[in-house]
Amino acid sequence: MSILFSLSISADLKSLHLVREFLKDSCDKFHAEADVISDLELAVDEAVTNIIIHGYENNPGDIEVVIQQNSRALKIDIFDRAKSLKYSDIENADLDALPFDPDQDGGYGVFLIRKLTDELEYRTLDDGRNKMSLIKYVLN
């Protein structure tokens, strides 16, 4: 990965607009296509929202979003020190196997992120931070 942009925000839902603006501005600088930007905006918005609500449980904290690009892909790394989220089923999750319940409040975020990105990785680093990496290929 080469070119790099970074943003740090407070873990507050009111900060989501800053992440969306940062992502759009960064992707524009990378000359990403509108559909790629749209997919990544929605995926990152969902990921950061999950961190705020489920990781930090609406308590104070910090989130860092780092965007990189190489000739083939855009990579977004999201770092936090929240409670680790339960992404153990990410690798085997199958959205098509889930019954959609329009009355269910939430629960589809991880599946949405997977559908909008080409790769998703989540792990806890040695320094205690959580790292979620989202990759979207821009060239095949």
C-alpha positions in Angstrom: 0.0 0.0 0.0 1.2 3.5 -0.7 -0.7 6.8 -0.3 -2.1 7.2 3.2 -4.7 9.4 4.9 -5.7 9.2 8.6 -8.5 10.5 10.8 -9.0 10.2 14.6 -12.4 10.8 16.1 -14.2 10.5 19.4 -16.4 7.3 19.7 -19.6 9.3 19.3 -22.4 8.8 16.8 -22.2 12.6 16.2 -18.8 12.0 14.7 -20.0 9.7 11.9 -20.4 12.6 9.5 -16.7 13.3 9.9 -15.8 9.8 8.9 -18.1 9.9 5.9 -16.6 13.2 4.7 -13.1 12.0 5.3 -13.7 8.8 3.4 -15.3 10.6 0.5 -12.6 13.2 0.3 -9.8 10.6 0.5 -11.5 8.4 -2.1 -11.9 11.4 -4.4 -8.2 12.0 -4.1 -7.6 8.4 -5.2 -10.0 9.0 -8.1 -12.2 6.1 -7.0 -15.4 5.4 -8.9 -18.7 6.6 -7.4 -20.0 3.0 -6.7 -16.7 2.1 -4.9 -17.0 5.2 -2.7 -20.7 4.5 -2.0 -19.9 0.9 -1.0 -17.1 1.9 1.3 -19.0 4.8 2.9 -21.8 2.4 3.9 -19.4 -0.3 5.1 -17.2 2.0 7.1 -20.2 3.8 8.6 -21.6 0.4 9.7 -18.3 -0.7 11.1 -17.7 2.5 13.1 -21.3 2.5 14.3 -20.8 -1.1 15.6 -17.6 0.0 17.4 -19.4 2.9 19.1 -22.5 1.1 20.1 -21.3 -2.5 20.8 -17.6 -2.0 21.5 -17.5 1.2 23.5 -21.2 0.7 24.5 -21.7 4.5 23.9 -18.9 5.3 26.5 -16.0 7.6 25.7 -13.2 6.3 23.5 -11.3 7.0 20.3 -11.4 5.5 16.8 -8.8 5.9 14.1 -9.5 5.4 10.4 -6.6 5.0 8.0 -7.1 4.8 4.3 -4.4 3.5 1.9 -4.4 2.8 -1.8 -2.2 0.8 -4.2 -2.7 0.2 -7.9 -5.4 -2.5 -7.2 -7.2 -1.7 -4.0 -8.4 0.7 -1.4 -7.7 -0.5 2.2 -9.4 1.0 5.2 -8.0 0.1 8.7 -10.2 1.0 11.7 -8.5 1.0 15.1 -10.1 1.2 18.5 -9.6 0.2 22.2 -13.1 -0.8 22.8 -14.3 -4.2 24.0 -13.5 -6.7 21.2 -16.5 -7.4 19.0 -17.6 -10.9 18.2 -16.5 -11.4 14.6 -15.6 -15.0 15.0 -18.3 -16.0 12.5 -17.2 -13.6 9.8 -15.3 -16.1 7.7 -18.3 -18.5 7.5 -21.2 -16.0 7.5 -23.6 -16.5 4.7 -26.1 -13.7 4.3 -28.2 -15.7 1.9 -28.8 -18.3 4.6 -30.2 -15.8 7.1 -34.0 -15.2 7.2 -34.6 -11.5 6.8 -36.8 -10.1 9.5 -37.9 -6.6 8.7 -38.9 -6.1 12.4 -35.5 -7.1 13.7 -33.6 -4.1 15.0 -30.0 -4.6 13.8 -27.9 -7.7 13.4 -27.1 -7.4 9.8 -24.1 -5.0 10.0 -21.3 -7.5 9.6 -23.0 -9.2 6.7 -23.6 -5.8 5.0 -19.9 -5.0 5.5 -18.9 -8.3 3.9 -21.2 -7.8 0.9 -19.8 -4.3 0.3 -16.1 -5.1 0.5 -13.9 -7.7 -1.0 -12.0 -8.6 2.2 -12.7 -8.2 5.8 -10.4 -8.9 8.7 -10.8 -8.3 12.4 -8.3 -9.0 15.2 -6.9 -7.7 18.4 -3.3 -6.4 18.2 -0.6 -7.1 20.7 -0.9 -3.5 22.0 -4.6 -4.2 22.9 -6.1 -2.2 20.1 -8.7 -3.8 17.8 -8.0 -3.6 14.1 -10.7 -4.0 11.4 -9.4 -4.0 7.8 -11.7 -3.5 4.9 -10.4 -4.0 1.3 -12.2 -3.0 -1.9 -10.5 -3.9 -5.2 -10.7 -1.2 -7.7 -8.9 -3.0 -10.5 -9.3 -6.7 -11.3 
